[in-house]
Amino acid sequence: MREVAGLSVVDEGQGPPIVFVHGTPTWSFEWRALIRAFSATHRCIAVDHLGFGLSPRPPDADYSPEAHARRFAALIEALNLPRFTLVAHDFGGPISLDFALSHPERIERMVLINTIAWPFIDEPSLARGARMAGGGLFRWLYRNLNLSFIIAKSAWGKGPRPAKVWNQYTSAFPDADSRERVLWALAKSLSASTPFFQSLWERRERFAKTPIHFIWGLRDAAFPPVVLERFRKAWPHATVDTLPDAGHWPHEEAPEACIDFLKQALERA
């Protein structure tokens, strides 16, 4: 681990760079299996967003996706990466896609895992929850009942949820203030940051020639298969691998399969 542009970063291996971008409520730990598998042949970079993992958590910082996206862009510039493969999951998708859509010529290929790139309130399967997420009830639930992790566990697929894995994530948010400041900020953004998400979707044609691959857990209660289908219509040239028994965390639930999928994607483009 090292600090770059004020963020904690895993930077291992040599070769063509792969940048891994986590979502919520996780951190770069979620990429450990893929980093182990590819660091022998690639430079594997995984960031901890501000407030997550080993990155600092200043009390007066902006934890909206727009702010995370700006910090991600600054990180890429600080790393001096002229071209790289982008692998993103969950909120890591929109956080990193803002940079990628602004600089498509610097994206070797994209691998997107159970994520979204348009306003949550425009997705019928997600709209009701998005509207509720910014209210006082959700704020209280995030602070006092750790709702973010309840939702995360409910989006797991068919297999067991290892306690030692979840402990790596829950231990990073031990108090109510941290959960509100960092995690609820992203929940609130499901409706509050609609213009940001809309700006991503309006630029989607910039990826018309970018190699794109999707890895998708079909038992995802958070981003169900209908979300994947909208992506496929937007980018019909994209390739897709699905995992029928996996949920929102394919790289945690079926890491070996995801390693194979990523290897094929790297060889294909």
C-alpha positions in Angstrom: 0.0 0.0 0.0 1.1 3.6 -0.7 -0.5 7.0 -0.7 -1.2 8.7 -4.0 -3.1 12.0 -4.4 -4.2 11.6 -0.8 -5.7 8.1 -1.3 -4.4 4.7 -0.2 -3.5 2.6 -3.3 -2.5 -1.0 -3.9 0.1 -1.0 -6.7 1.6 -4.4 -7.4 3.2 -6.1 -10.3 4.6 -5.0 -13.7 3.2 -4.9 -17.1 0.1 -3.4 -18.7 -1.9 -1.6 -16.0 -5.3 -2.7 -14.7 -7.1 -0.2 -12.4 -9.6 -1.8 -10.0 -12.3 0.4 -8.6 -14.4 -0.7 -5.6 -17.9 0.4 -4.6 -19.7 0.6 -1.3 -19.5 -0.4 1.5 -16.3 -2.2 0.6 -12.6 -1.2 -0.2 -9.7 -2.5 -2.3 -9.7 -5.7 -0.2 -12.5 -6.9 -2.5 -10.0 -7.2 -5.4 -7.4 -9.4 -3.6 -8.1 -12.6 -5.6 -7.9 -10.8 -8.9 -4.7 -8.9 -7.9 -3.0 -12.1 -6.8 -4.0 -13.7 -10.1 -2.8 -10.9 -12.4 0.1 -9.2 -10.7 2.5 -11.6 -12.2 1.7 -10.3 -15.7 0.1 -6.9 -15.1 0.5 -3.8 -13.0 -2.5 -4.1 -10.7 -3.7 -0.8 -9.1 -6.6 -0.7 -6.6 -7.7 2.5 -4.9 -9.4 3.1 -1.6 -11.9 6.0 -2.1 -11.7 8.7 0.5 -13.3 7.4 3.7 -12.9 3.8 2.7 -10.4 1.1 3.6 -7.0 2.6 4.5 -7.6 6.1 3.0 -8.2 9.0 5.4 -11.7 10.0 6.5 -11.7 13.8 7.1 -14.9 14.9 8.8 -15.4 17.9 6.5 -14.8 16.2 3.2 -17.3 15.8 0.3 -18.2 12.1 0.0 -20.6 12.4 -2.9 -19.9 10.3 -6.1 -19.1 13.5 -7.9 -16.3 14.3 -5.4 -15.1 10.7 -5.5 -15.0 10.9 -9.3 -12.8 14.1 -9.1 -10.4 12.4 -6.7 -10.2 9.3 -9.0 -9.3 11.5 -12.0 -6.6 13.2 -9.9 -5.3 9.8 -8.9 -5.0 8.6 -12.5 -3.1 11.8 -13.4 -0.8 11.4 -10.5 -0.1 7.8 -11.5 0.7 9.0 -15.0 -1.3 6.3 -16.7 -1.6 7.1 -20.4 -3.7 4.0 -21.1 -5.1 1.2 -18.9 -7.7 -1.5 -18.4 -10.5 -0.4 -16.1 -12.3 -2.9 -13.8 -15.1 -1.4 -11.8 -17.8 -2.7 -9.4 -20.9 -1.2 -7.9 -20.4 2.6 -7.2 -16.9 2.1 -8.6 -18.6 2.2 -12.0 -19.9 5.7 -12.0 -17.0 7.0 -10.0 -14.5 5.8 -12.6 -16.7 6.2 -15.7 -16.7 10.0 -15.3 -13.0 10.0 -16.1 -13.3 7.2 -18.7 -16.0 9.0 -20.6 -13.9 12.2 -20.6 -10.8 10.3 -21.9 -12.0 7.3 -23.8 -8.7 7.2 -25.7 -7.0 6.3 -22.5 -9.2 3.2 -21.8 -7.7 0.0 -23.2 -10.8 -1.9 -22.3 -13.5 -1.9 -19.6 -14.7 -4.7 -17.4 -17.9 -3.8 -15.5 -19.2 -5.9 -12.6 -22.8 -5.4 -11.3 -22.9 -1.6 -11.6 -24.9 1.2 -13.1 -24.3 4.3 -15.3 -27.6 6.2 -15.4 -29.9 7.8 -12.8 -31.2 5.4 -10.3 -34.6 7.1 -10.3 -34.9 6.3 -14.0 -34.5 2.6 -13.4 -38.0 1.2 -12.4 -36.5 -1.7 -10.3 -34.4 0.8 -8.3 -36.4 4.0 -8.3 -38.4 3.5 -5.1 -35.4 2.7 -3.0 -33.5 5.6 -4.5 -36.2 8.1 -3.5 -36.2 6.8 0.1 -32.5 6.6 0.5 -32.0 10.3 1.1 -34.6 10.6 3.8 -34.4 10.8 7.6 -35.4 7.1 8.1 -32.5 5.8 5.9 -30.1 8.2 7.6 -31.1 6.8 11.0 -30.9 3.2 9.7 -27.4 3.8 8.3 -26.2 5.3 11.5 -27.7 3.0 14.0 -28.4 -0.3 12.3 -25.6 -0.3 9.7 -28.2 -0.6 6.9 -25.5 -0.5 4.2 -24.2 -3.9 5.3 -27.7 -5.4 5.7 -28.3 -4.4 2.1 -24.9 -5.8 1.0 -25.6 -9.1 2.6 -29.1 -9.4 1.1 -27.6 -8.9 -2.3 -25.3 -11.9 -1.9 -26.1 -14.9 -4.1 -26.7 -18.6 -3.4 -23.5 -19.5 -1.6 -22.4 -18.9 2.0 -21.3 -15.4 3.3 -18.0 -16.0 5.1 -17.9 -14.1 8.4 -14.2 -13.3 8.0 -14.8 -11.6 4.7 -17.6 -9.4 6.1 -15.5 -8.5 9.1 -13.0 -6.9 6.8 -15.7 -4.5 5.6 -17.8 -3.9 8.7 -14.7 -3.2 10.9 -13.9 -0.2 8.6 -17.0 1.6 9.8 -17.2 1.0 13.5 -19.2 4.0 14.5 -22.4 5.8 13.5 -20.7 9.0 12.4 -18.4 7.2 9.9 -21.4 5.3 8.5 -23.4 8.4 8.0 -20.6 10.5 6.7 -19.3 8.1 4.1 -21.9 5.4 3.4 -25.1 7.3 3.8 -23.6 10.0 1.6 -23.6 7.6 -1.3 -27.1 6.3 -0.5 -28.4 9.8 -0.5 -26.8 10.4 -3.9 -29.1 7.9 -5.5 -31.5 10.8 -5.9 -29.4 13.8 -4.9 -26.8 13.2 -7.6 -29.2 12.5 -10.5 -27.5 15.2 -12.7 -24.1 13.4 -12.3 -25.5 10.0 -13.2 -27.4 11.6 -16.1 -24.2 13.2 -17.4 -22.6 9.7 -17.6 -25.5 8.2 -19.6 -25.7 11.1 -22.0 -22.0 10.5 -23.0 -22.4 6.7 -23.4 -21.8 6.9 -27.2 -18.1 7.8 -26.5 -17.6 4.1 -25.7 -18.9 3.0 -29.1 -15.5 1.7 -30.1 -14.2 0.8 -26.6 -13.8 -2.9 -25.8 -16.3 -3.6 -23.0 -16.9 -6.8 -21.0 -19.5 -7.4 -18.4 -19.3 -9.9 -15.5 -22.7 -10.2 -13.8 -24.1 -12.1 -10.9 -27.7 -12.9 -11.9 -28.9 -13.2 -8.3 -28.1 -9.6 -7.5 -31.0 -8.1 -5.5 -29.4 -4.7 -5.8 -28.7 -4.6 -9.6 -30.9 -7.3 -11.1 -30.5 -8.7 -14.6 -32.7 -5.9 -16.1 -29.8 -3.5 -15.4 -27.4 -5.7 -17.4 -29.9 -5.8 -20.3 -30.0 -2.0 -20.5 -26.2 -1.9 -20.7 -26.3 -4.5 -23.5 -28.7 -2.4 -25.5 -26.5 0.6 -25.0 -23.3 -1.1 -26.0 -24.3 -4.1 -28.3 -20.6 -4.7 -29.1 -19.9 -5.6 -25.4 -19.2 -9.2 -24.4 -20.8 -10.7 -21.3 -20.2 -13.5 -18.8 -22.9 -14.3 -16.3 -22.9 -16.3 -13.1 -26.4 -17.7 -12.4 -25.8 -18.4 -8.7 -23.8 -15.3 -7.8 -25.3 -12.1 -6.5 -23.9 -8.6 -6.3 -20.3 -9.7 -5.5 -19.2 -12.1 -8.2 -15.5 -11.6 -7.5 -16.1 -12.5 -3.8 -18.6 -15.3 -4.4 -16.9 -17.0 -7.4 -13.4 -15.6 -7.7 -11.9 -18.3 -9.8 -14.6 -17.9 -12.4 -14.1 -14.1 -12.5 -10.3 -14.6 -12.9 -11.0 -16.8 -16.0 -13.5 -14.3 -17.3 -11.1 -11.4 -16.9 -8.2 -13.4 -18.4 -10.4 -14.0 -21.5 -11.4 -10.4 -21.7 -7.7 -9.3 -21.6 -6.8 -11.7 -24.4 -9.8 -10.9 -26.5 -9.3 -7.1 -27.0 
